[in-house]
Amino acid sequence: MKILYGIQGTGHGHISRARVVLPKLREYAEVDVLVSGYNYKMNIDGEIKYKARGLSLTYDNNGSIDMLETALNINPIKFLQDMQGVPIQEYDFVVNDFEPVTAWAANGAGIPCVAISHQASFLSEKAPRPEKKSLVAEQVMKHFAPCTAAVGSHYLRYDDFIEPPIIRKQIRDLKPTLGEHVTVYLPAFDHEVLCSMFSQVKTVSWDIFSPSCERAYTSGNVNVHPVGNETFLNSIEGCLGIVSATGFETTSEAMFLGKKLLTIPIKKQYEQLCNAAALTELGGKVVYEIDEDFTYKVSNWIEEGEVLSLAEISDEDYLAEKIIRAGLREKASPLEEQEVAA
């Protein structure tokens, strides 16, 4: 059995999930990997057989998606070339983590595609949404990386195809303690903007991790770091709390570690608004605007913010089996339909 695993490189969540799922899938099959995206910062363990430009979001350094820059960076001719360059017929099925090149290549060739992303959970109407739903964004999440089957991931089992969060081994192996610093991961903001904001709150020290920072430095009660796996893990292990964007993986990890969590959704990022709705239902603290009251809100959260917890986490062996079963079921279904028709 041969599987093509497509990974969206934008954001660290898809790659973090791959580090867990890939070794398990390789116990069942030969797995090749394609990573797409022109702005990803993290590596996966093992060989990446194919790299593609794909489609990536661009941020404006002030907490929002830069829609114009994102649109200007779309290259449809290169996207088609990347699709055509994948020998999709060599594979029994595709496992897809919100990656458009492999998803559309499989769609065009009639090859089964199993979506395993957090975004796949929104194929269910039962997954939480903000009060004001975006019909356009709903269609984008549905068709950005089309699939024939889904094994979604969310904070709770909102539907029968949705599994609880995947927590990577590096997080599970931590021994969390409550220190006197707060870890900050807000990649859509420039680190100098963040430094100026959080330095005003003097009751704690701050560890800011930023993809735009090239060398670590300290300014008053703020420590600024480049994005690095070990330094980030050390920081969240001993932190008082975590301030992050409302991406699924970091928020799930904060809940698993028993850290108080304050999230700031990236503006115009509909998935994060959906996550914010879910976290609010669970009792989480969400701040939608960085305004003149922001430092007061942060100070109040430090004093009174509640710790959320996960009801359960994903069983990696069961998850891999579920993905394999879904792929084989989709691969067999056309033959079964032909037999019924005959």
C-alpha contacts under 8 A as a table, 3 or more apart, distances in Angstrom:
res1	aa1	res2	aa2	distance
1	M	28	Y	7.72
1	M	29	A	5.10
1	M	30	E	6.31
1	M	91	Y	7.77
1	M	92	D	6.42
2	K	29	A	5.67
2	K	30	E	4.84
2	K	31	V	5.92
2	K	32	D	7.88
2	K	90	E	7.54
2	K	91	Y	5.11
2	K	92	D	5.55
2	K	93	F	7.38
3	I	29	A	6.76
3	I	30	E	6.20
3	I	31	V	4.76
3	I	32	D	6.37
3	I	91	Y	5.40
3	I	92	D	5.94
3	I	93	F	5.49
3	I	94	V	5.70
3	I	95	V	6.98
4	L	31	V	5.77
4	L	32	D	4.98
4	L	33	V	5.91
4	L	34	L	7.33
4	L	88	I	7.94
4	L	91	Y	6.30
4	L	93	F	6.67
4	L	94	V	4.82
4	L	95	V	6.20
4	L	102	T	7.91
5	Y	31	V	6.70
5	Y	32	D	6.06
5	Y	33	V	4.81
5	Y	34	L	6.17
5	Y	94	V	5.83
5	Y	95	V	4.73
5	Y	96	N	5.78
5	Y	97	D	7.82
5	Y	102	T	7.99
6	G	33	V	6.03
6	G	34	L	4.87
6	G	35	V	5.99
6	G	36	S	7.77
6	G	94	V	7.23
6	G	95	V	6.27
6	G	96	N	4.74
6	G	97	D	6.02
6	G	98	F	7.73
6	G	99	E	5.50
6	G	101	V	7.72
6	G	102	T	5.74
6	G	103	A	7.66
7	I	14	H	6.38
7	I	15	I	6.85
7	I	18	A	7.52
7	I	33	V	7.48
7	I	34	L	6.18
7	I	35	V	4.80
7	I	36	S	6.51
7	I	96	N	6.36
7	I	97	D	5.04
7	I	98	F	6.72
7	I	99	E	5.25
8	Q	14	H	6.11
8	Q	15	I	7.54
8	Q	35	V	6.02
8	Q	36	S	5.48
8	Q	37	G	6.45
8	Q	97	D	6.13
8	Q	98	F	5.69
8	Q	99	E	4.51
8	Q	100	P	7.75
9	G	12	H	7.34
9	G	14	H	6.77
9	G	15	I	6.65
9	G	35	V	5.91
9	G	36	S	5.51
9	G	37	G	5.07
9	G	38	Y	7.75
9	G	39	N	7.39
9	G	40	Y	5.04
9	G	41	K	7.98
9	G	42	M	7.94
10	T	14	H	7.76
10	T	37	G	5.97
10	T	38	Y	7.90
10	T	39	N	6.33
10	T	40	Y	5.04
10	T	56	S	6.11
10	T	57	L	7.21
11	G	14	H	6.86
11	G	15	I	7.86
11	G	40	Y	6.63
12	H	15	I	5.51
12	H	16	S	5.99
12	H	40	Y	7.82
12	H	41	K	7.83
12	H	42	M	6.70
13	G	16	S	5.04
13	G	17	R	6.14
13	G	247	G	7.76
13	G	248	F	7.25
13	G	249	E	5.30
13	G	250	T	7.62
14	H	17	R	5.19
14	H	18	A	6.28
14	H	97	D	6.31
14	H	98	F	7.95
14	H	117	S	7.33
15	I	18	A	4.91
15	I	19	R	6.36
15	I	42	M	7.22
15	I	43	N	7.32
15	I	44	I	6.30
16	S	19	R	5.28
16	S	20	V	6.97
16	S	44	I	7.80
16	S	168	R	6.88
17	R	20	V	5.34
17	R	21	V	6.18
17	R	166	I	6.69
17	R	167	I	7.94
17	R	168	R	7.14
18	A	21	V	5.01
18	A	22	L	5.36
18	A	44	I	7.23
19	R	22	L	5.87
19	R	23	P	7.20
19	R	44	I	6.16
19	R	45	D	6.51
19	R	168	R	7.45
20	V	23	P	6.50
20	V	24	K	7.21
20	V	166	I	7.70
20	V	168	R	5.97
20	V	169	K	7.59
20	V	316	E	7.40
21	V	24	K	5.36
21	V	25	L	6.23
21	V	316	E	7.07
21	V	320	A	6.71
22	L	25	L	5.19
22	L	26	R	6.21
22	L	31	V	7.80
23	P	26	R	5.13
23	P	27	E	6.74
24	K	27	E	5.38
24	K	28	Y	7.46
24	K	316	E	7.28
24	K	317	D	6.73
24	K	320	A	5.99
25	L	28	Y	5.46
25	L	29	A	6.30
25	L	31	V	7.28
25	L	320	A	5.87
25	L	324	I	7.69
26	R	29	A	5.05
26	R	30	E	5.86
26	R	31	V	6.04
28	Y	324	I	7.99
32	D	48	I	7.26
32	D	49	K	6.11
33	V	47	E	7.37
33	V	48	I	5.15
33	V	49	K	5.45
33	V	50	Y	6.36
34	L	48	I	6.13
34	L	49	K	6.08
34	L	50	Y	4.48
34	L	51	K	5.55
34	L	52	A	7.30
34	L	102	T	7.68
35	V	48	I	7.06
35	V	50	Y	6.54
35	V	51	K	5.11
35	V	52	A	6.35
35	V	99	E	7.77
36	S	51	K	5.71
36	S	52	A	4.47
36	S	53	R	5.31
36	S	54	G	4.86
36	S	55	L	7.35
36	S	99	E	6.84
36	S	101	V	7.44
37	G	40	Y	6.26
37	G	52	A	6.58
37	G	53	R	4.97
37	G	54	G	5.05
37	G	55	L	5.85
37	G	56	S	5.37
38	Y	52	A	7.97
38	Y	53	R	5.48
38	Y	54	G	7.39
38	Y	55	L	7.90
38	Y	56	S	6.72
39	N	56	S	7.13
41	K	211	P	7.55
44	I	47	E	7.99
44	I	48	I	7.95
48	I	51	K	7.14
50	Y	86	V	7.92
52	A	79	F	7.88
52	A	82	D	5.97
52	A	101	V	7.61
53	R	78	K	7.33
53	R	79	F	6.98
53	R	82	D	7.59
54	G	79	F	5.98
54	G	82	D	7.79
54	G	99	E	7.72
54	G	100	P	6.67
54	G	101	V	6.17
55	L	74	I	6.39
55	L	100	P	7.33
56	S	70	T	7.03
57	L	65	I	6.78
57	L	66	D	7.69
57	L	70	T	5.46
58	T	65	I	5.87
58	T	66	D	5.53
58	T	67	M	7.45
58	T	69	E	6.28
58	T	70	T	5.13
59	Y	62	N	7.72
59	Y	63	G	7.13
59	Y	64	S	5.78
59	Y	65	I	4.42
59	Y	66	D	4.96
59	Y	188	A	5.44
59	Y	189	F	7.89
60	D	63	G	6.75
60	D	64	S	5.85
60	D	65	I	6.09
60	D	66	D	5.15
60	D	188	A	6.80
60	D	189	F	7.39
61	N	64	S	7.17
61	N	187	P	7.91
61	N	188	A	5.17
61	N	189	F	4.01
61	N	190	D	4.66
62	N	188	A	6.37
62	N	189	F	4.72
62	N	190	D	6.70
62	N	193	V	7.73
63	G	186	L	7.73
63	G	187	P	7.96
63	G	188	A	4.65
63	G	189	F	4.98
63	G	265	P	7.97
63	G	266	I	5.36
63	G	267	K	6.26
64	S	188	A	6.40
64	S	266	I	5.22
64	S	267	K	4.38
64	S	268	K	6.41
64	S	269	Q	7.72
65	I	70	T	7.78
65	I	188	A	7.64
65	I	266	I	7.00
65	I	267	K	6.30
65	I	268	K	6.06
65	I	269	Q	6.90
66	D	69	E	5.43
66	D	70	T	6.01
67	M	70	T	5.05
67	M	71	A	6.09
68	L	71	A	5.14
68	L	72	L	6.11
69	E	72	L	5.03
69	E	73	N	6.18
70	T	73	N	5.29
70	T	74	I	6.71
71	A	74	I	5.39
72	L	75	N	7.97
75	N	78	K	5.46
75	N	79	F	6.20
76	P	79	F	4.88
76	P	80	L	6.24
77	I	80	L	5.25
77	I	81	Q	6.25
78	K	81	Q	4.90
78	K	82	D	6.04
79	F	82	D	5.09
79	F	83	M	6.27
79	F	101	V	7.03
80	L	83	M	5.03
80	L	84	Q	6.16
81	Q	84	Q	5.11
81	Q	85	G	6.00
82	D	85	G	5.02
82	D	86	V	6.66
82	D	101	V	6.75
83	M	86	V	5.66
83	M	101	V	5.45
83	M	102	T	6.84
83	M	104	W	7.27
83	M	105	A	5.35
84	Q	87	P	7.53
84	Q	105	A	7.29
86	V	102	T	7.65
86	V	105	A	7.51
87	P	90	E	5.87
87	P	91	Y	7.94
88	I	91	Y	5.82
88	I	102	T	7.92
88	I	105	A	6.72
88	I	106	A	6.56
88	I	109	A	7.40
88	I	111	I	7.70
89	Q	92	D	7.64
89	Q	109	A	7.34
89	Q	111	I	7.48
91	Y	94	V	7.21
92	D	111	I	7.23
92	D	112	P	7.58
92	D	331	K	7.06
93	F	106	A	7.93
93	F	111	I	5.81
93	F	112	P	4.91
93	F	113	C	5.83
93	F	114	V	7.70
93	F	327	G	6.05
93	F	328	L	7.79
93	F	331	K	7.01
94	V	102	T	7.18
94	V	103	A	7.47
94	V	106	A	7.03
94	V	111	I	7.32
94	V	112	P	6.20
94	V	113	C	4.56
94	V	114	V	6.15
94	V	327	G	7.63
95	V	113	C	5.83
95	V	114	V	4.88
95	V	115	A	6.09
95	V	116	I	7.01
95	V	323	I	7.85
95	V	327	G	7.87
96	N	99	E	5.95
96	N	102	T	7.24
96	N	103	A	6.65
96	N	113	C	6.67
96	N	114	V	5.91
96	N	115	A	4.75
96	N	116	I	6.02
96	N	117	S	7.31
96	N	145	A	7.88
97	D	115	A	5.92
97	D	116	I	5.36
97	D	117	S	4.69
98	F	115	A	6.98
98	F	116	I	7.72
98	F	117	S	5.81
98	F	119	Q	7.00
98	F	120	A	7.81
98	F	144	F	7.43
98	F	145	A	5.51
99	E	102	T	6.40
99	E	103	A	6.36
99	E	144	F	7.98
99	E	145	A	5.83
100	P	103	A	5.00
100	P	104	W	5.91
100	P	144	F	6.07
100	P	145	A	4.52
100	P	146	P	7.70
101	V	104	W	5.52
101	V	105	A	6.06
101	V	145	A	7.84
102	T	105	A	4.98
102	T	106	A	5.98
103	A	106	A	5.26
103	A	107	N	6.12
103	A	113	C	6.54
103	A	145	A	5.12
103	A	146	P	5.72
103	A	147	C	6.60
104	W	107	N	4.77
104	W	108	G	6.08
104	W	145	A	6.65
104	W	146	P	6.71
105	A	108	G	5.27
105	A	109	A	6.28
106	A	109	A	5.14
106	A	110	G	5.87
106	A	111	I	4.70
106	A	112	P	6.57
106	A	113	C	6.46
107	N	110	G	5.35
107	N	111	I	6.35
107	N	112	P	7.65
107	N	113	C	7.65
107	N	146	P	7.13
107	N	147	C	7.51
108	G	111	I	7.81
111	I	331	K	7.43
112	P	147	C	7.42
112	P	148	T	5.91
112	P	149	A	7.80
112	P	327	G	6.45
112	P	330	E	5.67
112	P	331	K	5.87
113	C	146	P	7.81
113	C	147	C	4.93
113	C	148	T	5.31
113	C	149	A	6.46
113	C	327	G	6.99
114	V	147	C	5.80
114	V	148	T	6.16
114	V	149	A	4.79
114	V	150	A	5.27
114	V	151	V	7.14
114	V	323	I	7.04
114	V	326	A	6.87
114	V	327	G	6.10
115	A	120	A	6.17
115	A	146	P	7.98
115	A	147	C	5.82
115	A	148	T	7.84
115	A	149	A	6.29
115	A	150	A	4.57
115	A	151	V	6.08
115	A	152	G	7.11
116	I	120	A	6.47
116	I	150	A	6.00
116	I	151	V	4.86
116	I	152	G	5.24
116	I	153	S	7.20
116	I	323	I	7.80
117	S	120	A	5.16
117	S	121	S	7.33
117	S	151	V	7.45
117	S	152	G	5.60
117	S	153	S	6.38
118	H	121	S	5.55
118	H	122	F	7.74
118	H	152	G	5.50
118	H	153	S	4.68
118	H	154	H	6.15
118	H	248	F	7.18
119	Q	122	F	5.65
119	Q	123	L	7.78
119	Q	141	M	6.56
119	Q	152	G	7.15
119	Q	153	S	7.86
119	Q	271	E	7.20
120	A	123	L	5.58
120	A	141	M	7.85
120	A	142	K	7.76
120	A	150	A	6.27
120	A	151	V	7.08
120	A	152	G	4.86
120	A	153	S	7.35
121	S	124	S	5.96
121	S	127	A	6.73
121	S	150	A	7.90
121	S	151	V	7.57
121	S	152	G	4.37
121	S	153	S	5.86
121	S	154	H	6.62
121	S	161	F	7.85
121	S	162	I	6.01
122	F	125	E	6.62
122	F	126	K	7.96
122	F	127	A	5.86
122	F	141	M	7.56
122	F	142	K	7.81
123	L	142	K	6.62
124	S	127	A	5.85
124	S	159	D	6.82
125	E	128	P	7.76
126	K	158	Y	5.84
126	K	159	D	6.66
127	A	158	Y	5.71
127	A	159	D	7.66
128	P	274	C	6.04
128	P	275	N	7.42
128	P	277	A	6.14
128	P	278	A	5.41
129	R	132	K	7.88
129	R	133	K	6.61
129	R	273	L	7.34
129	R	274	C	4.53
129	R	275	N	7.62
129	R	277	A	5.87
129	R	278	A	7.31
130	P	133	K	5.93
130	P	273	L	6.15
130	P	274	C	5.46
130	P	276	A	7.62
130	P	277	A	5.29
133	K	138	E	7.89
134	S	137	A	5.22
134	S	138	E	6.07
134	S	270	Y	7.62
135	L	138	E	5.04
135	L	139	Q	6.32
136	V	139	Q	5.26
136	V	140	V	6.31
137	A	140	V	4.91
137	A	141	M	6.20
137	A	270	Y	6.33
138	E	141	M	5.29
138	E	142	K	6.26
139	Q	142	K	4.98
139	Q	143	H	5.99
140	V	143	H	5.27
140	V	144	F	5.28
141	M	144	F	5.61
141	M	145	A	7.63
142	K	145	A	7.14
142	K	146	P	6.60
143	H	146	P	5.00
147	C	150	A	6.95
148	T	330	E	7.16
149	A	326	A	6.60
149	A	327	G	7.62
149	A	330	E	7.34
150	A	161	F	6.75
150	A	326	A	7.81
151	V	161	F	5.35
151	V	162	I	5.86
151	V	163	E	6.95
151	V	322	K	7.61
151	V	323	I	6.73
152	G	161	F	6.20
152	G	162	I	4.49
152	G	163	E	5.99
153	S	162	I	5.25
153	S	163	E	4.81
153	S	164	P	5.54
153	S	165	P	5.66
153	S	166	I	7.63
154	H	157	R	6.75
154	H	158	Y	7.68
154	H	162	I	6.59
154	H	163	E	6.44
154	H	164	P	5.39
154	H	165	P	5.71
154	H	248	F	7.67
155	Y	164	P	5.68
155	Y	165	P	6.00
155	Y	252	S	7.08
155	Y	278	A	7.96
155	Y	310	L	6.90
156	L	162	I	7.90
156	L	163	E	7.46
156	L	164	P	5.72
156	L	311	A	7.32
157	R	160	D	6.87
157	R	162	I	5.36
157	R	163	E	5.82
157	R	164	P	6.20
158	Y	162	I	6.47
159	D	162	I	5.38
160	D	163	E	7.95
163	E	314	S	6.35
163	E	319	L	7.87
164	P	312	E	6.30
164	P	313	I	5.08
164	P	314	S	5.01
165	P	249	E	7.71
165	P	252	S	6.63
165	P	312	E	7.77
165	P	313	I	5.21
165	P	314	S	5.52
166	I	313	I	6.10
166	I	314	S	5.08
166	I	315	D	7.78
166	I	316	E	7.54
167	I	171	I	6.58
167	I	172	R	6.70
167	I	252	S	7.70
167	I	253	E	6.66
167	I	256	F	7.99
167	I	313	I	6.78
167	I	314	S	7.27
168	R	171	I	5.57
168	R	172	R	6.45
169	K	172	R	4.88
169	K	173	D	5.96
170	Q	173	D	5.32
170	Q	174	L	6.67
170	Q	233	L	7.79
171	I	174	L	5.41
171	I	233	L	7.42
171	I	253	E	7.10
171	I	257	L	7.87
174	L	233	L	7.97
174	L	237	E	6.19
175	K	237	E	6.50
176	P	236	I	7.77
176	P	237	E	4.57
176	P	238	G	5.72
176	P	257	L	6.37
176	P	258	G	7.95
177	T	237	E	6.31
177	T	238	G	4.80
177	T	239	C	6.96
177	T	240	L	7.95
178	L	238	G	5.50
178	L	239	C	5.52
178	L	240	L	4.89
179	G	238	G	5.20
179	G	239	C	4.88
179	G	240	L	5.08
180	E	204	V	5.83
180	E	205	S	6.70
180	E	239	C	6.43
180	E	240	L	5.65
181	H	204	V	5.41
181	H	205	S	4.60
181	H	206	W	5.40
181	H	207	D	6.93
181	H	238	G	7.90
181	H	239	C	5.23
181	H	240	L	5.64
181	H	241	G	7.47
182	V	204	V	7.01
182	V	205	S	6.44
182	V	206	W	5.02
182	V	207	D	6.13
182	V	239	C	5.37
182	V	240	L	5.45
182	V	241	G	5.03
182	V	242	I	5.66
182	V	243	V	7.22
183	T	206	W	6.07
183	T	207	D	4.76
183	T	208	I	6.13
183	T	209	F	7.79
183	T	235	S	6.33
183	T	236	I	6.11
183	T	239	C	6.32
183	T	240	L	7.95
183	T	241	G	6.46
183	T	242	I	4.85
183	T	243	V	6.22
184	V	206	W	7.07
184	V	207	D	5.88
184	V	208	I	4.64
184	V	209	F	6.18
184	V	242	I	5.89
184	V	243	V	4.73
184	V	244	S	5.79
185	Y	208	I	6.20
185	Y	209	F	5.34
185	Y	210	S	6.76
185	Y	242	I	7.83
185	Y	243	V	6.35
185	Y	244	S	4.76
185	Y	245	A	6.84
186	L	189	F	5.84
186	L	209	F	7.57
186	L	210	S	7.12
186	L	243	V	7.57
186	L	244	S	5.24
186	L	245	A	5.30
186	L	264	I	7.99
187	P	190	D	7.37
187	P	209	F	7.85
187	P	210	S	5.76
187	P	211	P	6.31
187	P	245	A	7.59
188	A	266	I	6.91
189	F	193	V	6.79
189	F	194	L	6.79
190	D	193	V	5.38
190	D	194	L	6.52
190	D	210	S	7.35
190	D	212	S	6.68
191	H	194	L	4.94
191	H	195	C	6.00
191	H	208	I	7.28
191	H	209	F	7.77
191	H	210	S	5.89
191	H	212	S	6.95
191	H	213	C	6.82
191	H	224	V	7.32
192	E	195	C	4.95
192	E	196	S	6.28
193	V	196	S	5.37
193	V	197	M	6.49
194	L	197	M	5.15
194	L	198	F	6.13
194	L	208	I	7.73
195	C	198	F	5.49
195	C	199	S	5.79
195	C	208	I	7.73
195	C	219	S	7.90
195	C	222	V	6.54
195	C	224	V	7.77
196	S	199	S	5.61
196	S	200	Q	7.09
197	M	200	Q	5.93
197	M	201	V	7.92
197	M	295	T	7.33
198	F	201	V	5.54
198	F	206	W	7.18
198	F	222	V	7.40
198	F	295	T	7.38
199	S	202	K	6.57
199	S	206	W	7.82
199	S	220	G	7.11
199	S	221	N	6.16
199	S	222	V	6.09
200	Q	295	T	7.02
201	V	204	V	6.98
201	V	295	T	6.46
201	V	298	V	7.79
201	V	299	S	6.71
202	K	205	S	7.05
202	K	221	N	6.99
203	T	299	S	7.93
204	V	221	N	7.41
205	S	221	N	4.82
205	S	222	V	5.83
205	S	223	N	7.76
206	W	221	N	6.30
206	W	222	V	4.67
206	W	223	N	5.93
207	D	222	V	6.16
207	D	223	N	4.86
207	D	224	V	5.98
207	D	225	H	7.28
207	D	235	S	7.12
208	I	222	V	7.23
208	I	223	N	6.07
208	I	224	V	4.73
208	I	225	H	6.02
209	F	213	C	7.81
209	F	224	V	6.04
209	F	225	H	4.83
209	F	226	P	5.65
209	F	227	V	5.38
209	F	232	F	7.37
210	S	213	C	5.38
210	S	224	V	7.41
210	S	225	H	6.33
210	S	226	P	5.34
210	S	227	V	5.54
211	P	214	E	7.74
211	P	226	P	5.91
211	P	227	V	5.44
212	S	226	P	7.20
213	C	216	A	7.23
213	C	224	V	7.53
213	C	225	H	6.47
213	C	226	P	4.85
213	C	227	V	7.70
214	E	225	H	7.82
214	E	226	P	5.56
215	R	225	H	6.66
215	R	226	P	6.15
216	A	223	N	7.38
216	A	224	V	5.45
216	A	225	H	4.44
216	A	226	P	6.20
217	Y	223	N	6.02
217	Y	224	V	5.43
217	Y	225	H	6.86
218	T	221	N	7.44
218	T	222	V	5.77
218	T	223	N	4.45
218	T	224	V	6.12
219	S	222	V	5.27
219	S	223	N	6.45
220	G	223	N	7.99
225	H	228	G	7.83
227	V	232	F	7.21
228	G	231	T	5.67
228	G	232	F	5.94
229	N	232	F	5.30
229	N	233	L	6.14
230	E	233	L	5.11
230	E	234	N	6.17
231	T	234	N	5.15
231	T	235	S	6.16
232	F	235	S	5.06
232	F	236	I	6.27
233	L	236	I	5.36
233	L	237	E	6.00
234	N	237	E	5.23
234	N	238	G	6.68
235	S	238	G	5.75
235	S	239	C	5.98
236	I	239	C	5.07
236	I	241	G	7.77
236	I	242	I	7.28
237	E	257	L	7.76
239	C	242	I	7.32
239	C	259	K	7.66
240	L	259	K	6.60
240	L	260	K	7.17
241	G	254	A	7.98
241	G	259	K	5.00
241	G	260	K	4.70
241	G	261	L	5.85
241	G	262	L	7.96
241	G	302	I	7.76
242	I	254	A	6.75
242	I	259	K	6.67
242	I	260	K	6.40
242	I	261	L	5.07
242	I	262	L	6.41
243	V	261	L	5.99
243	V	262	L	4.83
243	V	263	T	5.66
243	V	264	I	7.70
244	S	247	G	7.84
244	S	250	T	7.17
244	S	251	T	7.33
244	S	261	L	7.71
244	S	262	L	6.56
244	S	263	T	4.96
244	S	264	I	6.30
245	A	263	T	5.23
245	A	264	I	4.80
245	A	265	P	5.17
245	A	266	I	6.31
245	A	272	Q	7.81
246	T	250	T	7.77
246	T	251	T	6.56
246	T	263	T	5.34
246	T	264	I	5.90
246	T	265	P	4.80
246	T	266	I	7.15
246	T	272	Q	5.09
246	T	273	L	7.56
246	T	275	N	6.33
246	T	276	A	6.37
247	G	250	T	6.18
247	G	251	T	6.40
247	G	265	P	7.73
247	G	271	E	7.92
247	G	272	Q	5.81
247	G	275	N	7.23
248	F	251	T	5.49
248	F	252	S	6.01
248	F	272	Q	7.79
248	F	275	N	6.95
249	E	252	S	5.10
249	E	253	E	6.12
250	T	253	E	5.07
250	T	254	A	6.19
251	T	254	A	5.11
251	T	255	M	6.31
251	T	261	L	7.34
251	T	263	T	7.89
252	S	255	M	5.16
252	S	256	F	6.17
252	S	310	L	7.45
253	E	256	F	4.99
253	E	257	L	6.15
254	A	257	L	5.21
254	A	258	G	6.27
254	A	259	K	5.29
254	A	260	K	7.24
254	A	261	L	6.60
255	M	258	G	5.15
255	M	259	K	6.04
255	M	260	K	7.54
255	M	261	L	7.55
255	M	307	V	7.26
255	M	308	L	5.33
255	M	309	S	4.61
255	M	310	L	5.87
256	F	259	K	7.77
256	F	309	S	5.91
256	F	310	L	5.83
257	L	309	S	7.97
258	G	307	V	6.06
258	G	308	L	6.65
258	G	309	S	6.12
259	K	307	V	5.72
259	K	308	L	7.37
260	K	305	G	6.20
260	K	306	E	5.70
260	K	307	V	4.25
260	K	308	L	6.67
261	L	284	G	7.00
261	L	285	K	6.74
261	L	305	G	7.52
261	L	306	E	7.69
261	L	307	V	6.83
261	L	308	L	7.56
262	L	284	G	7.27
262	L	285	K	5.13
262	L	286	V	5.87
262	L	287	V	7.34
262	L	301	W	7.48
263	T	276	A	7.75
263	T	285	K	6.56
263	T	286	V	5.00
263	T	287	V	6.27
264	I	286	V	6.02
264	I	287	V	5.16
264	I	288	Y	5.73
264	I	289	E	7.71
265	P	269	Q	7.34
265	P	272	Q	5.40
265	P	273	L	6.15
265	P	276	A	6.96
265	P	286	V	7.75
265	P	287	V	7.53
265	P	288	Y	6.32
266	I	269	Q	5.50
266	I	272	Q	6.62
266	I	273	L	8.00
267	K	270	Y	7.97
269	Q	272	Q	5.60
269	Q	273	L	6.66
270	Y	273	L	5.00
270	Y	274	C	6.31
271	E	274	C	5.05
271	E	275	N	6.29
272	Q	275	N	4.88
272	Q	276	A	6.05
273	L	276	A	4.91
273	L	277	A	6.31
274	C	277	A	5.11
274	C	278	A	6.44
275	N	278	A	5.03
275	N	279	L	6.11
276	A	279	L	5.07
276	A	280	T	6.01
276	A	286	V	6.49
277	A	280	T	5.15
277	A	281	E	6.34
278	A	281	E	5.15
278	A	282	L	6.44
279	L	282	L	4.94
279	L	283	G	6.27
279	L	284	G	4.98
279	L	285	K	7.55
279	L	286	V	7.81
280	T	283	G	5.00
280	T	284	G	4.87
280	T	285	K	6.66
280	T	286	V	7.00
281	E	284	G	7.33
282	L	308	L	7.41
283	G	306	E	7.73
283	G	308	L	7.27
284	G	306	E	7.21
284	G	307	V	7.95
284	G	308	L	6.79
285	K	301	W	7.78
285	K	305	G	7.22
287	V	290	I	7.60
289	E	294	F	7.69
290	I	293	D	7.70
290	I	294	F	5.55
291	D	294	F	5.34
292	E	295	T	7.43
293	D	296	Y	5.31
293	D	297	K	6.28
294	F	297	K	5.06
294	F	298	V	6.19
295	T	298	V	5.01
295	T	299	S	6.08
296	Y	299	S	5.11
296	Y	300	N	6.09
297	K	300	N	5.12
297	K	301	W	6.11
298	V	301	W	5.02
298	V	302	I	6.23
299	S	302	I	5.14
299	S	303	E	6.49
300	N	303	E	5.21
300	N	304	E	5.89
300	N	305	G	7.25
301	W	304	E	5.13
301	W	305	G	4.33
302	I	305	G	5.90
310	L	313	I	7.04
314	S	319	L	6.97
315	D	318	Y	5.42
315	D	319	L	6.00
316	E	319	L	4.99
316	E	320	A	6.15
317	D	320	A	5.27
317	D	321	E	6.28
318	Y	321	E	5.08
318	Y	322	K	6.10
319	L	322	K	5.05
319	L	323	I	6.26
320	A	323	I	5.12
320	A	324	I	6.19
321	E	324	I	5.12
321	E	325	R	6.05
322	K	325	R	5.13
322	K	326	A	6.13
323	I	326	A	5.15
323	I	327	G	6.24
324	I	327	G	5.15
324	I	328	L	6.15
325	R	328	L	5.23
325	R	329	R	5.93
326	A	329	R	5.12
326	A	330	E	6.18
327	G	330	E	5.21
327	G	331	K	6.13
328	L	331	K	4.94
328	L	332	A	6.08
329	R	332	A	5.20
329	R	333	S	6.04
330	E	333	S	5.23
330	E	334	P	7.55
331	K	334	P	6.84
332	A	335	L	5.53
332	A	336	E	6.32
333	S	336	E	4.97
333	S	337	E	6.13
334	P	337	E	5.09
334	P	338	Q	6.28
335	L	338	Q	5.07
335	L	339	E	6.26
336	E	339	E	5.09
336	E	340	V	6.24
337	E	340	V	5.09
337	E	341	A	6.13
338	Q	341	A	5.00
338	Q	342	A	6.12
339	E	342	A	5.07
